[in-house]
Amino acid sequence: MEEVEQSFQCPYCLEAISMILDVSLSGTQSYIEDCEVCCHPIQVTYTVEENEITSFDCQRID
């Protein structure tokens, strides 16, 4: 399994956070993970092509 650290801003508390993402599987992956600062759930969606992240998005779950 190949992993990459992705940094971004939490859509709730606006703090800079990071998550470790698996880039060994090509295609789009989507899951929910809690912010490490404010603990709100974040919908994380990213696309991998040839072991590189080609798109990344995080959204609030309201």
C-alpha positions as CSV (number, residue, x, y, z in Angstrom):
1,M,0.0,0.0,0.0
2,E,1.4,3.4,-1.0
3,E,0.3,6.4,1.1
4,V,0.5,10.1,0.7
5,E,-0.1,12.9,3.2
6,Q,-2.7,15.4,2.0
7,S,-3.0,18.8,3.8
8,F,-6.1,20.9,3.6
9,Q,-8.3,23.3,5.6
10,C,-11.2,21.8,7.7
11,P,-14.5,23.1,6.3
12,Y,-15.9,23.6,9.8
13,C,-13.1,25.1,12.0
14,L,-10.9,26.3,9.1
15,E,-7.8,24.8,10.8
16,A,-5.0,23.3,8.7
17,I,-5.1,19.5,9.0
18,S,-3.8,16.6,7.1
19,M,-4.8,13.0,6.4
20,I,-3.0,10.0,5.1
21,L,-4.5,8.8,1.8
22,D,-4.0,5.4,0.1
23,V,-2.9,6.0,-3.5
24,S,-2.2,2.3,-4.4
25,L,-5.8,1.9,-5.8
26,S,-6.7,3.9,-9.0
27,G,-10.1,5.5,-9.3
28,T,-12.2,7.6,-7.0
29,Q,-12.5,7.0,-3.3
30,S,-14.9,8.6,-0.9
31,Y,-15.2,8.3,2.9
32,I,-16.0,10.2,6.1
33,E,-13.3,11.1,8.6
34,D,-13.5,13.3,11.7
35,C,-11.5,16.5,11.9
36,E,-8.6,16.0,14.3
37,V,-9.1,19.5,15.7
38,C,-12.9,20.0,16.0
39,C,-14.1,16.4,15.6
40,H,-16.8,17.3,13.0
41,P,-17.3,14.7,10.2
42,I,-15.7,15.6,6.8
43,Q,-16.7,14.0,3.5
44,V,-13.4,13.3,1.8
45,T,-13.4,12.4,-1.9
46,Y,-10.2,12.0,-4.1
47,T,-9.2,10.5,-7.4
48,V,-6.0,8.5,-8.0
49,E,-4.3,7.9,-11.3
50,E,-1.0,6.1,-11.6
51,N,-0.3,6.4,-7.8
52,E,-0.9,10.2,-7.8
53,I,-3.9,12.2,-6.5
54,T,-5.4,14.0,-9.5
55,S,-8.3,15.6,-7.6
56,F,-9.2,16.1,-3.9
57,D,-12.3,17.6,-2.3
58,C,-13.5,17.9,1.3
59,Q,-17.0,18.9,2.3
60,R,-19.1,19.6,5.4
61,I,-21.8,17.1,6.3
62,D,-24.7,19.1,7.4
